[in-house]
Amino acid sequence: MDTATVKVPVVSLSLQGEFGRASGNGWRMTSFAINNGASVPTGTGGTVPVLASVALTSPQTVSVQAVKQYQVSFDRNVAAALDSVTPPTVPGDGHWYDSGSHVTLTVHGVWGRNSTEGFRLSSYSLNGATATLIASSGTVTILNLVAISAPQGITSNATVQYLLSVAGGSGSTYSTGPPIAGDSGWYDSGAVVRVSTNGTFDTSGGTRQRITGWSVDGGPSTPAGTSSVVTTSAITMDSGHSVVFYAVTQYLVTLVVSDSSGAHTLIPDSVILNVNGGNQMATTSAWVASGASLQVVSITWHGVNVAPSHPDTYVVTSPLTLAIDARVYDATIVVKDPLGLPIGGADCAITLANGTTIHASTSGDGTLVLRQIPIGTFQGTVSSLGQTSTLSGDAAVQGTVEDRLALSWGTISVFVVLLAIVILAVVFILHRYRKPSFSYRG
């Protein structure tokens, strides 16, 4: 009997662990069974070997268990800003998750920052919905799904940002606040900003700091024209920028202005100081830069410069009090008659160096005191009993000026008394030497 040789085929079978994927939907094989045997779990993606070189001597039945899967997809901005995302069900499987999985995704509000620039996530949209605006420098939660049940697509908008750094000054403020509250100095590209700072600061014990100027990006210094608030020009944030405020130490110079005697303190109309060759206005005090050379070149008193003719020079190295005796004097006018008797009530019209005319009368002792007159020079007239005389003086040279008038009530009184005495004397003499007359009757 002839014997026939039958060749038994050898079969291998592999299946895809993930299949049917499209538009964020797909399936993942979780296990398989052969001929209704024990279930074999599959925990990895890719190709899953089911039959490995099996001699096919009978029918083979393969059954598969699968779970629905959904993908979380996001754009490059989210990828760059990504803080954390739940690992996919199968490691390395591009953010595919079994249905019902808990999925979270958080991003950084800002990222990629260096000393001059960085990025800010300004908004995101989930599954095409209305965009959610973001203004945070911390982390932002975009997804927190208790059980994923549909594909999740995230799109976003990001903005380039530039840093505006500020050095010097005190209490700096910005004309435009940063888009993220508290995120000092970081501005979206194209923003226009001005920086302000206190013109003076750290004031204590007659010492302070004063802003003298500012510069942008190391350019030339722009002088500060005020001691209140100093503000830069507009800065367009098209790159990182730096602002530097420059300051000097100043000391308080207090001016105590007195008259020429030093006995009476004056409050001048104005004072001009020459500081390092330039004039600076003052009243009773002024702030002067450390090391500056200072002279008091003008003290205006009632419209006249009464500063010393040869002012001293001071170098300011600490808070300083200057006692200045101004060219302000008291003058006394004494009006007498030829007998040296005082003439009270004489009308005086005295014109001072500033053009002011003072109208006053002498007191009972014949004096008129002019207090604190500028420069000390004056001229005028004195009138009494219809007679007028002119006078002039300079209190800086002589404090008392005497003027004499021919007539006064005193001289008139003396004249009347003398005249009366003369008349009486004549009468007496005539009476004494008059001859008696006799008559006889016979």
C-alpha positions as CSV (number, residue, x, y, z in Angstrom):
1,M,0.0,0.0,0.0
2,D,1.4,3.4,-1.0
3,T,1.8,6.0,1.8
4,A,0.9,9.7,1.1
5,T,2.8,12.5,2.8
6,V,0.6,15.5,4.0
7,K,2.3,18.8,4.6
8,V,0.8,20.6,7.7
9,P,1.0,24.4,7.3
10,V,2.6,26.5,10.0
11,V,0.7,29.7,10.8
12,S,1.8,32.9,12.6
13,L,-0.6,35.7,13.5
14,S,0.0,39.2,14.8
15,L,-2.5,42.0,15.5
16,Q,-2.2,45.7,15.9
17,G,-2.5,46.7,19.5
18,E,-4.2,50.0,18.4
19,F,-6.5,50.2,15.5
20,G,-9.3,52.2,13.8
21,R,-7.8,55.5,14.8
22,A,-9.0,58.7,13.1
23,S,-9.9,62.2,14.2
24,G,-9.0,61.5,17.8
25,N,-11.1,58.3,18.0
26,G,-9.7,54.8,18.1
27,W,-9.5,51.4,19.7
28,R,-7.0,49.6,21.8
29,M,-6.8,45.8,22.2
30,T,-6.8,44.9,25.8
31,S,-6.6,41.0,25.5
32,F,-7.2,38.1,23.2
33,A,-8.1,34.4,23.5
34,I,-7.5,31.4,21.2
35,N,-10.2,28.8,20.8
36,N,-12.1,30.3,23.7
37,G,-9.2,29.6,25.9
38,A,-7.8,31.8,28.7
39,S,-7.7,35.5,28.0
40,V,-4.2,36.9,27.4
41,P,-3.9,40.6,28.4
42,T,-2.0,43.0,26.1
43,G,-0.5,45.9,27.9
44,T,1.7,47.3,25.1
45,G,1.0,49.1,21.9
46,G,2.3,48.3,18.5
47,T,2.2,44.7,17.1
48,V,0.8,42.0,19.4
49,P,1.9,38.4,18.5
50,V,-1.2,36.1,18.8
51,L,-0.1,32.8,17.0
52,A,3.6,32.1,16.8
53,S,4.5,29.4,14.2
54,V,1.5,27.1,15.1
55,A,1.1,23.9,13.1
56,L,-2.4,24.3,11.8
57,T,-3.9,20.8,12.3
58,S,-7.4,22.1,13.3
59,P,-9.4,25.3,13.1
60,Q,-8.1,28.2,15.2
61,T,-10.5,30.8,16.6
62,V,-9.1,34.1,17.8
63,S,-11.2,36.5,19.8
64,V,-10.2,40.0,20.8
65,Q,-11.3,42.4,23.7
66,A,-10.9,46.1,22.9
67,V,-11.6,49.5,24.6
68,K,-12.5,52.7,23.0
69,Q,-9.8,55.4,23.1
70,Y,-9.6,59.2,22.7
71,Q,-6.7,61.4,21.9
72,V,-5.7,64.7,23.5
73,S,-4.1,66.9,20.9
74,F,-2.6,70.4,21.3
75,D,-0.6,72.9,19.2
76,R,3.1,73.9,19.5
77,N,2.4,76.8,21.9
78,V,0.8,74.4,24.4
79,A,3.6,71.9,23.8
80,A,6.2,74.6,24.6
81,A,4.3,75.8,27.7
82,L,3.4,72.3,28.9
83,D,3.8,71.9,32.6
84,S,2.3,68.4,33.1
85,V,-0.1,66.0,31.3
86,T,-1.4,62.6,32.4
87,P,0.7,59.9,30.8
88,P,-1.1,58.0,28.1
89,T,-2.6,54.6,28.8
90,V,0.2,53.0,26.8
91,P,3.5,54.7,27.5
92,G,4.7,56.7,24.6
93,D,1.4,56.4,22.8
94,G,1.0,60.1,21.8
95,H,-1.6,61.1,24.5
96,W,-4.2,58.4,23.7
97,Y,-6.3,57.5,26.6
98,D,-8.8,54.7,27.3
99,S,-12.4,55.9,27.6
100,G,-13.1,56.8,31.3
101,S,-9.5,57.7,32.1
102,H,-8.8,60.6,34.4
103,V,-6.9,63.1,32.3
104,T,-5.3,66.5,33.4
105,L,-3.2,68.9,31.5
106,T,-1.6,72.1,32.9
107,V,0.7,74.7,31.2
108,H,3.0,77.5,32.3
109,G,1.5,81.0,31.8
110,V,4.9,82.2,30.7
111,W,8.0,80.3,29.5
112,G,11.2,80.6,27.6
113,R,12.3,83.7,29.4
114,N,15.8,85.0,29.5
115,S,17.3,88.3,30.6
116,T,15.4,90.2,27.8
117,E,12.6,88.2,26.2
118,G,10.2,85.3,26.6
119,F,6.7,84.1,25.8
120,R,3.2,84.4,27.3
121,L,0.2,82.2,26.7
122,S,-2.5,84.7,26.1
123,S,-5.5,82.4,25.4
124,Y,-6.6,78.9,24.6
125,S,-9.6,77.2,23.1
126,L,-10.9,73.7,23.9
127,N,-12.6,71.8,21.1
128,G,-13.2,74.9,19.1
129,A,-15.1,76.7,21.9
130,T,-14.8,80.5,22.6
131,A,-11.2,81.3,23.6
132,T,-10.4,81.6,27.3
133,L,-8.1,84.6,28.0
134,I,-5.0,84.0,30.2
135,A,-3.0,86.4,32.2
136,S,-0.9,84.4,34.6
137,S,2.8,83.8,35.3
138,G,2.0,80.6,37.2
139,T,0.5,77.3,36.0
140,V,-2.9,77.1,34.2
141,T,-5.1,74.1,34.2
142,I,-6.6,73.5,30.8
143,L,-7.9,69.9,31.2
144,N,-9.2,68.2,34.3
145,L,-11.4,65.4,33.1
146,V,-12.7,62.9,35.6
147,A,-13.5,60.4,32.8
148,I,-12.5,61.2,29.2
149,S,-15.3,60.5,26.8
150,A,-14.4,62.3,23.6
151,P,-11.4,63.6,21.8
152,Q,-9.9,66.8,23.2
153,G,-8.3,69.4,20.9
154,I,-6.5,72.4,22.3
155,T,-5.5,75.5,20.3
156,S,-3.8,78.5,21.8
157,N,-2.4,82.0,21.2
158,A,1.0,83.1,22.5
159,T,2.7,86.5,22.6
160,V,6.3,87.4,22.5
161,Q,7.3,89.5,25.6
162,Y,10.2,91.8,26.3
163,L,11.6,92.8,29.7
164,L,11.9,96.5,30.7
165,S,14.4,96.7,33.5
166,V,14.8,99.7,35.7
167,A,17.8,100.7,37.8
168,G,18.2,103.6,40.2
169,G,15.5,105.9,41.5
170,S,12.9,105.1,44.1
171,G,9.2,104.3,43.9
172,S,9.3,103.7,40.1
173,T,5.9,103.5,38.4
174,Y,4.8,102.7,34.9
175,S,2.4,104.5,32.6
176,T,1.1,101.1,31.5
177,G,0.8,98.1,33.8
178,P,2.1,94.7,32.7
179,P,-0.5,92.4,31.1
180,I,0.0,90.0,34.0
181,A,-0.6,91.7,37.4
182,G,2.6,91.7,39.5
183,D,4.8,90.5,36.6
184,S,6.9,93.7,36.8
185,G,8.7,94.8,33.7
186,W,7.4,92.2,31.3
187,Y,5.4,93.6,28.4
188,D,3.8,92.3,25.2
189,S,5.6,93.1,22.0
190,G,4.5,96.6,20.7
191,A,3.5,98.0,24.1
192,V,4.4,101.6,24.8
193,V,5.6,102.5,28.3
194,R,6.9,105.5,30.2
195,V,8.7,105.0,33.5
196,S,8.4,107.5,36.4
197,T,10.4,107.8,39.6
198,N,10.4,110.2,42.6
199,G,12.7,113.2,41.8
200,T,14.0,113.1,45.3
201,F,14.2,110.2,47.8
202,D,15.9,108.9,51.0
203,T,15.5,112.3,52.7
204,S,16.8,112.3,56.2
205,G,18.7,114.8,58.5
206,G,19.4,117.3,55.8
207,T,20.6,114.8,53.3
208,R,18.7,113.4,50.2
209,Q,19.2,111.8,46.8
210,R,18.1,113.7,43.7
211,I,17.5,112.4,40.2
212,T,19.7,114.3,37.8
213,G,18.8,112.4,34.6
214,W,17.9,109.1,32.9
215,S,19.0,107.0,29.9
216,V,17.6,104.1,27.9
217,D,19.8,101.2,26.8
218,G,23.0,102.9,27.9
219,G,22.4,105.9,25.6
220,P,23.1,109.5,26.5
221,S,21.6,110.9,29.7
222,T,18.6,113.1,29.5
223,P,18.7,115.8,32.2
224,A,15.8,115.7,34.8
225,G,14.1,119.1,34.7
226,T,12.2,118.7,38.0
227,S,12.7,117.6,41.6
228,S,9.2,116.2,41.9
229,V,8.4,113.3,39.5
230,V,10.8,112.4,36.7
231,T,9.3,110.6,33.7
232,T,11.1,109.1,30.7
233,S,10.0,109.5,27.1
234,A,7.8,106.8,25.5
235,I,9.6,103.4,25.1
236,T,8.2,100.9,22.5
237,M,8.7,97.3,23.6
238,D,10.1,95.9,20.4
239,S,13.0,94.3,22.2
240,G,14.4,94.2,25.8
241,H,15.1,97.7,27.1
242,S,16.8,99.0,30.2
243,V,16.2,102.4,32.0
244,V,18.8,103.9,34.4
245,F,18.0,106.8,36.7
246,Y,21.0,108.8,37.8
247,A,21.1,110.5,41.2
248,V,23.4,112.7,43.3
249,T,23.7,113.3,47.0
250,Q,22.4,116.7,48.1
251,Y,22.6,118.6,51.4
252,L,20.3,121.1,52.8
253,V,21.7,124.6,53.0
254,T,19.8,126.8,55.4
255,L,20.0,130.6,55.0
256,V,19.6,132.8,58.1
257,V,19.5,136.4,56.7
258,S,19.8,139.2,59.2
259,D,20.2,143.0,59.0
260,S,23.7,144.5,59.1
261,S,23.7,144.4,62.9
262,G,22.9,140.7,62.9
263,A,20.2,141.4,65.5
264,H,17.1,141.1,63.4
265,T,16.3,138.2,61.2
266,L,14.9,139.0,57.7
267,I,12.6,137.0,55.4
268,P,13.9,138.1,52.0
269,D,11.8,138.3,48.9
270,S,14.2,135.9,47.1
271,V,17.7,134.6,47.2
272,I,20.0,133.7,44.3
273,L,22.8,131.2,44.9
274,N,25.7,130.7,42.5
275,V,26.3,127.0,42.5
276,N,29.2,125.8,40.5
277,G,28.9,128.8,38.2
278,G,25.1,128.5,37.7
279,N,22.4,130.4,39.5
280,Q,19.9,128.7,41.7
281,M,16.8,130.4,43.3
282,A,16.1,130.0,47.0
283,T,14.3,131.6,49.8
284,T,15.3,130.5,53.3
285,S,16.9,127.2,52.2
286,A,18.1,125.2,49.2
287,W,19.3,121.7,48.3
288,V,22.8,121.7,46.9
289,A,24.8,118.8,45.4
290,S,27.6,117.4,47.5
291,G,31.0,119.0,46.7
292,A,29.4,122.0,45.1
293,S,30.9,125.5,45.4
294,L,28.4,128.1,46.6
295,Q,28.1,131.9,46.9
296,V,25.1,134.0,48.0
297,V,25.1,136.5,45.1
298,S,21.7,138.1,45.5
299,I,19.3,138.8,48.4
300,T,16.3,140.7,47.4
301,W,14.8,142.9,50.2
302,H,12.0,145.2,49.2
303,G,13.1,145.0,45.5
304,V,16.8,145.7,46.1
305,N,19.7,143.4,46.1
306,V,21.2,143.7,49.6
307,A,23.6,140.7,49.4
308,P,27.1,141.4,50.7
309,S,29.2,143.2,48.1
310,H,32.0,140.5,48.4
311,P,30.2,137.2,49.2
312,D,32.1,134.3,50.8
313,T,32.6,131.0,49.0
314,Y,31.5,127.7,50.6
315,V,32.1,124.1,49.6
316,V,29.1,122.0,50.5
317,T,30.1,118.6,52.1
318,S,27.4,118.3,54.7
319,P,24.2,120.0,55.8
320,L,25.0,123.7,56.2
321,T,23.6,126.8,57.9
322,L,24.8,130.1,56.6
323,A,24.3,133.3,58.6
324,I,24.3,136.3,56.2
325,D,24.3,139.9,57.3
326,A,22.6,141.7,54.5
327,R,23.1,145.4,53.6
328,V,19.9,146.4,55.5
329,Y,20.2,149.2,58.0
330,D,18.3,151.3,60.5
331,A,18.6,155.1,60.0
332,T,17.6,157.9,62.4
333,I,16.7,161.4,61.2
334,V,17.0,164.2,63.8
335,V,15.3,167.5,63.1
336,K,16.3,170.5,65.2
337,D,16.1,174.3,65.2
338,P,19.0,176.7,65.3
339,L,18.9,176.6,69.1
340,G,19.4,172.8,69.0
341,L,15.9,172.2,70.2
342,P,14.1,169.2,68.7
343,I,11.3,169.8,66.3
344,G,8.5,167.4,66.8
345,G,5.7,166.8,64.3
346,A,7.9,167.8,61.3
347,D,6.6,166.2,58.1
348,C,9.1,164.0,56.4
349,A,9.0,162.5,52.9
350,I,11.9,160.0,52.6
351,T,12.7,158.1,49.4
352,L,14.6,154.9,49.8
353,A,17.0,153.1,47.4
354,N,14.1,151.0,46.0
355,G,12.1,154.1,45.1
356,T,9.6,153.7,47.9
357,T,8.7,157.0,49.6
358,I,7.9,157.0,53.3
359,H,5.7,159.7,54.7
360,A,6.0,160.1,58.5
361,S,6.4,162.8,61.2
362,T,9.1,163.2,63.8
363,S,8.3,162.3,67.3
364,G,8.3,164.7,70.2
365,D,12.1,164.4,70.6
366,G,12.5,165.4,66.9
367,T,13.5,161.9,65.6
368,L,12.2,159.7,62.9
369,V,13.6,156.1,62.8
370,L,13.6,154.2,59.5
371,R,13.8,150.5,60.2
372,Q,15.5,148.0,58.0
373,I,16.0,150.0,54.8
374,P,17.7,148.4,51.9
375,I,21.3,149.5,51.1
376,G,20.9,152.3,53.6
377,T,20.8,155.2,51.2
378,F,17.9,157.7,51.3
379,Q,17.0,161.2,50.4
380,G,14.0,163.4,51.1
381,T,12.5,166.6,52.6
382,V,11.5,167.9,56.0
383,S,8.8,170.5,56.4
384,S,7.5,172.4,59.4
385,L,5.8,175.8,59.9
386,G,5.9,176.5,56.1
387,Q,9.6,175.9,55.7
388,T,11.2,172.9,53.9
389,S,14.7,171.6,53.7
390,T,16.3,168.7,51.8
391,L,18.4,166.0,53.3
392,S,20.2,162.7,52.2
393,G,22.0,160.0,54.1
394,D,23.7,156.6,54.0
395,A,23.0,154.5,57.1
396,A,25.8,152.2,56.0
397,V,28.2,155.0,56.7
398,Q,26.4,157.1,59.4
399,G,23.4,155.9,61.3
400,T,22.1,159.3,62.3
401,V,21.4,162.3,60.0
402,E,20.6,165.7,61.5
403,D,18.6,168.4,59.8
404,R,17.9,172.0,61.0
405,L,15.0,174.2,60.3
406,A,15.1,178.0,61.1
407,L,11.8,178.1,62.9
408,S,10.1,175.9,65.4
409,W,7.5,176.4,68.1
410,G,10.4,176.4,70.5
411,T,12.3,179.2,68.8
412,I,9.1,181.2,68.4
413,S,8.4,180.7,72.1
414,V,11.9,181.9,73.0
415,F,11.6,184.8,70.6
416,V,8.2,185.8,72.2
417,V,9.7,185.5,75.7
418,L,12.7,187.6,74.7
419,L,10.5,190.2,73.0
420,A,8.3,190.4,76.1
421,I,11.4,190.8,78.3
422,V,12.6,193.6,76.0
423,I,9.3,195.4,76.0
424,L,9.1,195.2,79.8
425,A,12.6,196.4,80.1
426,V,11.9,199.4,77.9
427,V,8.7,200.2,79.8
428,F,10.6,200.0,83.0
429,I,13.3,202.2,81.9
430,L,11.0,204.8,80.5
431,H,8.9,204.8,83.6
432,R,11.9,205.2,85.8
433,Y,13.5,208.1,84.0
434,R,10.4,210.1,83.2
435,K,10.7,213.7,84.9
436,P,7.9,214.7,87.3
437,S,5.8,217.9,86.5
438,F,4.7,220.5,89.2
439,S,2.0,223.3,89.1
440,Y,1.7,226.2,91.6
441,R,-1.4,228.3,92.3
442,G,-0.9,231.7,93.9
